[in-house]
Amino acid sequence: QVQLQESGGGSVQAGGSLRLSCIISGHMPTYYCMGWFRQAPGKEREAVAVIDNDGSRSVADSVKGRFIISQDNAKNTLYLQMNSLKPEDTGMYYCAEHSDLGALLPWCARYESPVWGQGTQVTVSS
């Protein structure tokens, strides 16, 4: 059973940067989709970025050109580098393996092993 633990959230002014980390423990499947979701109060959860076992990656249009997803297999860690942050990026960010990442990488919609982290809060002030 995979477990995910996020860190790196915080408060930052608009235009600033943060890097989220997600430590992955347990046995990863051979084929996987991993990524980041966010949810702001009163809003639906949004898939932000995804990476798969082949290194294919995609980000949501709302963060394109600003957010970068990467992974360090040696450290069993997934990252989300967030640059040029905007107040609308505020929300709880979750690391996850989930079929809803199929919104960004279509084959991930078939993924059947959902796992969620606890989340880390990102607050961007104007």
C-alpha positions as CSV (number, residue, x, y, z in Angstrom):
1,Q,0.0,0.0,0.0
2,V,1.4,3.3,-1.1
3,Q,1.4,6.2,1.3
4,L,1.9,9.9,0.4
5,Q,3.0,12.8,2.6
6,E,3.0,16.3,1.3
7,S,5.1,19.3,2.5
8,G,6.2,22.7,1.4
9,G,3.0,24.7,1.5
10,G,2.8,28.1,3.1
11,S,1.9,31.7,2.6
12,V,3.5,33.8,-0.1
13,Q,2.8,37.0,-1.9
14,A,1.6,37.1,-5.5
15,G,4.5,36.6,-7.9
16,G,6.3,34.4,-5.4
17,S,7.3,30.8,-5.6
18,L,6.8,27.6,-3.6
19,R,7.9,24.0,-4.1
20,L,5.7,21.3,-2.8
21,S,7.1,17.9,-2.1
22,C,5.4,14.5,-1.8
23,I,7.3,11.7,-0.2
24,I,6.1,8.3,-1.5
25,S,6.4,5.3,0.7
26,G,5.5,1.7,0.0
27,H,5.6,-0.3,-3.3
28,M,4.8,1.7,-6.4
29,P,3.0,-0.1,-9.1
30,T,4.8,-0.6,-12.5
31,Y,2.3,1.6,-14.2
32,Y,1.2,4.6,-12.3
33,C,-0.2,8.1,-12.6
34,M,0.8,10.5,-9.9
35,G,0.0,14.2,-9.5
36,W,-1.4,17.1,-7.7
37,F,-4.9,18.3,-7.1
38,R,-6.0,21.5,-5.4
39,Q,-9.2,22.6,-3.8
40,A,-10.2,26.1,-2.7
41,P,-13.0,26.7,-0.3
42,G,-16.3,26.5,-2.0
43,K,-14.8,25.3,-5.3
44,E,-14.5,21.9,-6.9
45,R,-11.3,19.9,-6.7
46,E,-9.0,20.6,-9.7
47,A,-6.3,18.4,-11.2
48,V,-3.3,20.6,-11.5
49,A,-0.4,18.4,-12.7
50,V,0.3,14.7,-13.5
51,I,3.3,12.5,-14.3
52,D,3.3,8.9,-15.2
53,N,5.7,6.0,-15.0
54,D,7.1,6.8,-18.5
55,G,7.8,10.4,-17.5
56,S,4.9,11.8,-19.5
57,R,3.5,14.9,-17.9
58,S,0.8,17.5,-18.2
59,V,-0.4,20.5,-16.3
60,A,-3.8,22.3,-16.2
61,D,-4.2,25.3,-18.5
62,S,-4.7,27.5,-15.5
63,V,-1.1,26.8,-14.4
64,K,0.6,26.2,-17.7
65,G,3.9,28.1,-17.9
66,R,4.0,28.6,-14.2
67,F,3.9,25.1,-12.5
68,I,6.3,22.3,-13.2
69,I,5.8,18.7,-12.0
70,S,8.8,16.4,-11.5
71,Q,9.9,13.4,-9.7
72,D,13.1,12.1,-8.1
73,N,12.9,8.3,-8.1
74,A,16.0,7.9,-6.1
75,K,14.4,10.0,-3.3
76,N,10.9,8.6,-3.9
77,T,9.6,12.1,-4.1
78,L,7.2,14.0,-6.3
79,Y,7.5,17.8,-6.6
80,L,5.4,20.6,-7.8
81,Q,7.4,23.8,-8.5
82,M,5.0,26.7,-8.4
83,N,6.2,30.0,-9.9
84,S,4.5,33.4,-10.5
85,L,1.9,32.5,-7.9
86,K,-1.5,34.2,-8.1
87,P,-4.2,34.7,-5.4
88,E,-6.4,32.2,-7.3
89,D,-3.8,29.5,-6.7
90,T,-4.7,29.5,-3.1
91,G,-6.1,26.2,-1.8
92,M,-5.3,22.9,-0.2
93,Y,-2.9,20.9,-2.4
94,Y,-3.0,17.2,-2.4
95,C,-0.6,14.6,-3.8
96,A,-2.5,11.7,-5.2
97,E,-2.6,8.7,-7.5
98,H,-6.1,8.9,-9.0
99,S,-8.1,8.3,-12.1
100,D,-9.2,11.9,-12.1
101,L,-5.7,12.8,-13.3
102,G,-7.1,11.5,-16.6
103,A,-8.4,15.0,-17.1
104,L,-4.7,15.9,-17.9
105,L,-3.3,12.6,-19.1
106,P,-6.1,10.5,-20.7
107,W,-4.8,7.0,-19.9
108,C,-4.8,7.8,-16.3
109,A,-8.6,7.7,-16.3
110,R,-8.3,3.9,-16.2
111,Y,-6.1,4.0,-13.1
112,E,-7.6,1.9,-10.4
113,S,-5.4,2.4,-7.3
114,P,-6.4,5.7,-5.7
115,V,-4.3,7.0,-3.0
116,W,-4.4,10.5,-1.4
117,G,-2.0,12.4,0.8
118,Q,-3.2,14.6,3.7
119,G,-2.7,17.9,1.9
120,T,-0.7,21.0,2.3
121,Q,-2.1,24.5,2.4
122,V,-1.0,27.2,-0.1
123,T,-2.1,30.8,0.5
124,V,-1.2,33.5,-2.0
125,S,-1.9,37.1,-1.0
126,S,-2.2,40.0,-3.3
